[in-house]
Amino acid sequence: MADMLITPAELASALQVDEVDTASATLVIELATGKVQAAAGQRLVAAVSTFVIDVDPCDYGPWLTIPQLPVRSVGAVLIDGVTYTDWLLRSQRLWRRNGWISRLDQPTQVTVQDVAHGYLDGSQALQPARGIVLGLSMVGYGNPGGAISESIDDYKVTYAEADARMQVTDSMRDLLIAAYGGGAHVTTSR
């Protein structure tokens, strides 16, 4: 199941209905959550991941940025396949006195394993993203059957615009970047 920042019951409450079709609501919420996380530049929902980070060969500094925030813990760090324990997790980054370059004659890869990242369920920090997911989901769920148009006598409504309305606007994107930083990058994630 994909990430969801709200539940079908919360969507039903916002739509002021007793219940929603759970399968349709789940799909719309998953899609809206994906759009919001993409705009934020990172996964917001709590997860545990492994990241493989290519170290810039010109970066001899002691800091290594982990591509997803916030970072709650790190299980292990391997530099070119060798486990090291001489690192510290500080300010959402890894610190190592000797830097992260292992050899000067080839690129270095750092594998950061069992990284607990993202916001825990119920975190107040998720509210901006949850609000946007709720708004997008309400627009998307307005047409759960996927109909293109309906007409009764001389009344006609076209639904083709619903997907266009379920887009993250520039102001939403600005809010998400301000709240979550945006611009995270991942070389490889497993």
C-alpha positions, 0 to 999 in steps of 0.5 A: 500500500502506498503512503497516505497522509489522511484516512478515508474516514477523514476524507468522508468527514471533510466531504460531510458524508457518512462514508466514502467508497473505501477503495476509491478514497484510498486510491485518491488519497494515495495519489494526492499524498504522492503529489504532495511528497513529490512537491515537498521533495521528500517522503514525509510519512515515517519509514525505514530505508537504506540509502546509497550515496555517491560522495562528491570526489571533491568533498573532503568535509566531515558532513554527509547529508542524508537525503530524507528528513527528518532523520530519527536514527541510523542503523549502520554506515558502510563506506565502499562496502566496509562497516564503520562506526566512527560517525555521529548523527547530528543535525540531520546529517552524519559527521565523521572526523576523517570525512567520507572519501575512502580512496582518491583513485575512485568514487566513494559510495556510502551506504546508510542502512536502517535509516528511520526518517519521516514524520511519525503519525500524528506529528503536528509537523504533518499538518500543512501536508495533510491539509493539502492532501485533504484538499486535493483528495476532496477534488479528486473524490468528487468524481470517483467513477471516472466519468467524463461527463454527465447530462440530464435533459439540458444540464451537462457537466464535464469532469475532465477538469477534475484531474487538472484541479487535483494538481499542486499549485505554486502556492501549495508547492511554496508552502510545502518547501517552506515547511519541509525544505524540499529538494531532497535527492537520492542516488539509490534507495532500497 
